[in-house]
Amino acid sequence: MVLETLNPMHYNITTLVPDTMPVATVPILILMCFLFLIWNHEETSSIPGPGYCMGIGPLLSHGRFLWMGVGNACNYYNKTYGEFVRVWISGEETFIISK
């Protein structure tokens, strides 16, 4: 009788999984969302320009410079944000100063 209770085949593990799965996943999902928010938090800059937005902003500004050329892209950003603008070129923060 003692050997039967110690036998791992005596317990059906599949009956335990549905009961414990929702209890275990909720804290893990909350923790992952919290870490995602911390990872994407950025300090707001006083310099105008396109937002970072999880790395999409630098990709868009770099693509605009490749597509429009440096002169036209600078004119676009100056019309949109003013004469002192922060953009990303090749993943590096770049400042455009014009008047």
Secondary structure, 3 states (H helix, E strand, C coil): CHHHHHCHHHCCHHHCHHHHHHHHHHHHHHHHHHHHHHHHCCCCCCCCCCCCCCCHHHHHHHHHHHHHCHHHHHHHHHHHHCCEEEEEECCEEEEEECC
